[in-house]
């Protein structure tokens, strides 16, 4: 007996649209937080779908590394391991009038919350898309056959 025609589960269009919207949302957050004076970070966003056997295997959204530095509050002379010492120096200068050097570079958190929100949104999109395809395929299978056998 020939296998009935199955609806292929192809999510490439949905994933590509999600990646485009995700980049737009990242750029919107950057504008809201006033990050990036030159616009180089905004222009550096790219998306790429990695395919394996015709299916989407991974989605790569890339941007300039200095965007992550801004998120962490490092760069421009402040190393990641110096953040806590810098904070102490800053408090000492402001509270007690100590004569210490510190760097005026604070973290502007722009990446983690939007990233996780978009990942959860992608999960919802894929669950709906794959679920609809599975329901359609099962419905087509059930409507094709007239007898059923259930082993208990």
C-alpha positions in Angstrom: 0.0 0.0 0.0 1.4 3.4 -1.0 2.1 5.9 1.7 -0.3 8.9 1.6 1.1 12.3 0.8 2.4 14.0 3.9 2.5 17.7 4.5 6.2 18.5 4.9 7.1 20.3 8.1 9.0 23.3 6.7 9.6 26.2 9.1 12.2 28.1 7.1 10.0 31.0 6.3 8.8 31.4 9.9 12.3 31.2 11.3 13.6 33.7 8.8 10.8 36.1 9.6 11.4 35.6 13.3 15.1 36.4 12.9 14.3 39.6 10.9 11.8 40.8 13.6 14.3 39.9 16.4 17.0 42.1 14.8 14.5 44.9 14.6 13.6 44.5 18.3 17.3 44.4 19.3 17.9 47.7 17.4 14.8 49.2 19.0 16.2 48.4 22.5 19.5 49.9 21.5 17.7 53.1 20.5 15.7 53.2 23.7 18.8 52.8 25.9 20.8 55.3 23.7 23.6 52.9 23.0 25.8 53.6 20.0 26.7 57.1 18.8 28.1 56.1 15.4 25.5 53.6 14.4 28.1 50.9 13.7 26.5 48.6 16.2 23.0 49.0 14.6 24.4 48.3 11.1 26.4 45.3 12.3 23.4 43.0 12.8 23.1 40.1 10.4 21.1 36.9 10.3 21.9 33.5 8.7 20.0 30.3 8.6 22.0 27.1 8.7 20.3 24.3 6.8 20.9 20.6 7.2 19.2 18.2 4.8 16.8 21.0 3.8 15.7 21.7 7.3 16.7 24.7 9.5 19.4 23.5 11.9 20.4 26.8 13.5 19.8 30.5 13.3 22.8 32.8 13.7 22.2 36.4 14.6 25.5 38.2 14.7 26.5 41.8 15.8 29.6 43.7 16.7 31.4 42.5 19.9 31.4 45.9 21.5 27.6 45.6 21.9 28.2 42.9 24.4 30.9 45.0 26.2 28.4 47.8 26.6 25.9 45.3 28.0 28.4 44.1 30.6 29.7 47.6 31.4 33.2 47.0 30.4 35.5 48.5 27.7 37.2 51.9 27.3 39.9 51.0 29.8 37.7 49.0 32.2 38.3 45.2 32.2 35.6 42.7 33.3 37.5 41.6 36.4 38.0 45.3 37.4 34.3 46.1 37.6 33.9 45.4 41.3 37.1 47.2 42.3 36.0 50.2 40.1 32.6 50.2 41.9 34.3 50.4 45.3 36.5 53.2 44.1 33.5 55.1 42.8 31.6 54.8 46.1 34.7 55.8 48.0 35.1 59.0 45.9 31.5 60.0 46.1 30.8 59.1 49.7 34.0 59.8 51.5 35.8 62.2 49.2 38.7 59.8 48.6 41.3 60.6 46.0 41.0 57.5 43.8 40.6 57.0 40.1 37.6 55.3 38.6 36.1 54.9 35.2 32.6 56.3 34.5 31.4 53.3 32.6 28.2 51.6 33.7 26.4 48.6 32.3 23.5 49.3 30.0 21.7 46.0 30.0 20.1 45.6 26.6 20.8 42.0 25.5 19.7 39.2 27.8 16.0 40.0 28.4 15.1 40.7 24.8 17.2 37.6 23.7 15.3 35.3 26.0 12.0 36.8 25.1 12.7 36.2 21.4 13.8 32.6 22.0 10.6 31.9 23.9 8.7 33.5 21.0 10.5 31.3 18.5 9.6 28.2 20.6 5.9 29.2 20.4 6.1 29.8 16.7 7.7 26.4 16.1 5.3 24.6 18.4 2.3 26.0 16.5 3.8 25.4 13.1 4.9 21.9 13.8 1.8 21.1 15.7 -0.4 22.2 12.8 1.5 20.1 10.4 1.3 17.0 12.6 -2.5 17.5 13.1 -2.9 17.8 9.3 -0.9 14.7 8.6 -2.7 12.6 11.2 -6.1 13.9 9.9 -5.1 13.0 6.3 -4.0 9.5 7.5 -7.2 8.9 9.4 -9.4 10.0 6.5 -7.5 7.7 4.0 -8.0 4.5 5.9 -11.4 2.9 6.7 -10.3 0.3 9.2 -8.3 0.7 12.4 -6.5 -1.8 14.5 -5.7 -1.1 18.1 -3.5 -3.6 20.0 -4.1 -3.6 23.8 
